[in-house]
Amino acid sequence: MDQLDASQRNFRLSLPNRADALSSSVAGCYAGIIAFMAVASEGSFAKAAERLGVGRSAVCRNVQKLETQISTRLFLRTTRSTSLTSEGERFFENCRQGVTQIVDAMNDMLELRNGPPRGLIRISSTVSFGRTIVAPLLQGFSEAFPDVAIDLLLDDRPTDFAAEQIDVAFRNGRIEDSSIIAKQLVPMQMAVCAAPSYVDKYGLPLTPDELCHHECINLRSSSGRLHDWEFKIDGHLRKILPTARLTFNDAELVSDAVLRGRGIAQMAGYQIGDLISSRQLVVALAGYAPDDRGHYICYLSRQHLPTRIRVFIDFMTEKIRALNLNHLTGFNDDEPEHALHQLVA
């Protein structure tokens, strides 16, 4: 180890002094290069100063500092003209490609911000909402914006925007992360549902406390935690985790088991709207449904959003709101027994 450290010290000591001087004053070097390129392009210090929007003396100082840093005279100056030395011409040609690439890179970023939508969008969504709502809308977005590529990741875990390079995420429930922008698309409704065949055999609970007398079906999250059933009772949120004979880690499996009459479950409104409308499912405990959850589209910042992300957020917001996911609006009656009578009758 000592031999390696000694070798590294010797290598650093062997570096040319000019490299050390250059690396110790990077900011000054850049300012000098910009001033040099402007003078070389305009043919005079005065015109270069006007182009850069600074004083002529500042341009002169930056060029002189650059010449000192690289120990090379770059310009031949007289009272009537300014021209490049042979070394200056060589330095100009070597720098021009790099400066052009920087300018192109800046213009490319500006075009992404202000130009037509193009490029890749990485999207994250919870599995069920992504399959049911997000994915079917992507075809319409791609047809409207053919130069935008989509990478959709379905995952129920919390989104790590930085590590996973996520541009936009769809999340459900309550958003407690203050570091992200969370725009509510629609309220998220939760409903306890059963198939008519189950109701014929076992009836439906009239209060959350009666869940203990029913065949409940639970949902397990990707973290392994069982999802609580949530109810609003006397204005307060109450969480219940009923005993279940069936537990799945996939919302579609829960829905399928409920449809088969194997039990009751609390599910999100977007999953069951059509099933309720077609009377394949009925709702219990509607008057106890929580009302503080939502479906959100999330991103890191409102500032400097590329065009492709802005149009994606606008497109998905409009389309999802137009889906009318609030299927349970007429069912959340203040009196749970009355609400149940409406649904089962």
Residue pairs with C-beta under 8 A, 6 or more apart in sequence:
18 69
18 70
18 71
21 69
22 29
22 69
22 70
25 69
28 62
28 65
28 66
28 69
29 66
29 69
31 62
31 65
32 62
32 63
32 65
32 66
32 69
33 66
33 95
33 99
34 52
34 62
34 99
35 48
35 52
35 58
35 59
35 62
35 63
35 66
36 62
36 63
36 66
36 74
36 88
36 91
36 92
36 95
37 92
37 95
37 96
37 99
38 48
38 51
38 52
38 59
39 45
39 48
39 59
39 63
39 75
39 82
40 84
40 88
40 92
41 48
41 51
42 48
42 51
43 82
44 82
45 56
45 59
45 60
45 63
45 82
46 56
48 59
49 55
49 56
49 58
49 59
52 59
63 74
63 75
66 74
67 73
67 74
70 91
72 85
72 87
72 88
72 91
73 85
73 87
73 88
74 84
74 85
74 87
74 88
74 91
75 82
75 83
75 84
75 85
75 88
76 82
76 83
76 84
76 85
84 92
112 118
112 119
112 306
112 307
112 308
113 304
113 305
113 306
113 307
114 307
115 307
116 147
116 307
117 145
117 147
117 148
117 306
117 307
117 308
117 311
117 312
118 147
118 148
118 307
118 308
119 147
119 148
119 149
119 306
119 308
120 148
120 149
120 150
120 151
121 148
121 149
121 150
121 151
121 167
121 168
121 308
121 309
121 312
122 151
122 153
122 164
122 165
122 166
122 167
122 168
123 134
123 150
123 151
123 152
123 153
123 166
123 167
123 168
123 169
123 170
123 312
124 152
124 153
124 154
124 155
124 159
124 164
124 166
124 168
124 169
124 170
125 134
125 152
125 153
125 154
125 155
125 169
125 170
125 171
126 154
126 155
126 156
126 170
126 171
126 172
127 154
127 155
127 156
127 250
127 251
128 250
128 251
128 252
128 268
128 271
129 170
129 172
129 268
129 270
129 295
130 152
130 154
130 170
131 154
131 252
132 270
132 271
133 170
133 270
133 295
133 320
133 323
133 325
134 152
134 170
134 316
135 152
137 315
137 316
137 319
137 320
138 150
138 152
140 315
140 319
141 148
141 150
141 312
141 315
141 316
142 148
142 150
144 315
145 308
145 311
145 312
145 315
148 308
148 311
148 312
153 164
153 166
155 222
156 221
156 222
157 222
157 223
158 177
159 166
159 169
159 171
159 298
160 166
161 169
161 180
161 299
161 300
167 299
167 309
167 312
168 297
168 298
168 299
168 309
168 312
168 313
169 180
169 297
169 298
169 299
170 295
170 296
170 297
170 298
171 182
171 295
171 296
171 298
172 188
172 268
172 293
172 294
172 295
172 296
173 188
173 293
173 294
174 292
174 293
174 294
175 182
175 294
175 296
175 298
179 300
180 298
180 299
180 300
181 298
181 299
181 300
181 301
181 302
182 296
182 297
182 298
183 296
183 297
183 298
183 313
183 317
184 294
184 295
184 296
185 294
185 295
185 296
185 297
185 316
185 317
185 320
185 321
186 294
186 295
186 320
186 321
186 325
186 326
187 291
187 293
187 294
187 295
187 326
188 268
188 269
188 270
188 293
188 294
188 295
189 268
189 269
189 289
189 293
189 325
189 326
189 327
189 328
190 230
190 266
190 267
190 268
190 269
190 289
190 290
190 293
191 266
191 267
191 269
191 272
191 276
191 283
191 285
191 286
191 289
191 328
191 331
192 205
192 211
192 229
192 264
192 265
192 266
192 283
192 284
192 285
193 258
193 264
193 265
193 266
193 267
193 272
193 275
193 276
193 281
193 282
193 283
193 284
194 204
194 258
194 261
194 263
194 264
194 281
194 282
194 284
195 258
195 259
195 260
195 261
195 280
195 281
195 282
196 279
196 280
196 282
197 261
198 215
198 258
198 261
198 262
198 263
198 264
199 282
199 344
201 261
202 214
202 215
204 264
204 282
204 284
204 340
204 344
205 211
205 213
205 214
205 264
205 284
205 285
206 284
206 285
206 336
206 337
206 340
207 285
207 288
207 336
208 229
208 231
208 233
208 238
208 240
208 285
208 288
211 229
211 240
211 242
211 264
212 242
212 243
214 242
214 263
214 264
215 245
215 246
215 262
215 263
215 264
216 229
216 242
216 243
216 244
216 245
216 263
216 264
216 265
217 244
217 245
217 246
217 247
217 248
217 254
217 257
217 258
217 262
217 263
217 264
217 265
218 226
218 227
218 241
218 242
218 244
218 246
218 247
218 248
218 254
218 265
219 226
219 227
219 247
219 248
219 249
219 251
219 254
219 265
220 226
220 227
220 247
220 248
220 249
221 227
221 249
222 249
226 241
226 247
227 266
228 239
228 240
228 241
229 239
229 240
229 241
229 242
229 266
230 237
230 238
230 239
230 240
230 266
230 290
230 293
231 237
231 238
231 239
231 240
231 285
231 288
231 289
231 290
232 238
232 288
232 289
232 290
232 291
232 292
233 288
237 290
237 292
244 263
245 263
246 257
246 262
246 263
248 254
248 257
251 267
251 268
251 271
254 265
254 267
255 265
255 267
255 271
255 272
255 275
257 263
257 265
258 264
258 265
258 267
258 281
259 275
259 280
259 281
264 284
269 325
269 326
269 327
269 328
270 295
270 323
270 325
272 281
272 327
273 325
273 327
275 281
276 282
276 283
276 327
276 328
276 343
277 327
282 343
282 344
283 328
283 331
283 339
283 340
283 343
284 336
284 340
284 343
285 336
285 340
286 328
286 331
286 332
286 333
286 336
286 339
286 340
286 343
287 332
287 333
287 334
287 335
287 336
287 338
287 339
288 336
289 328
289 332
291 332
295 320
295 325
297 313
297 316
297 317
299 305
299 309
299 313
305 313
330 342
331 339
331 342
331 343
332 339
333 339
333 342
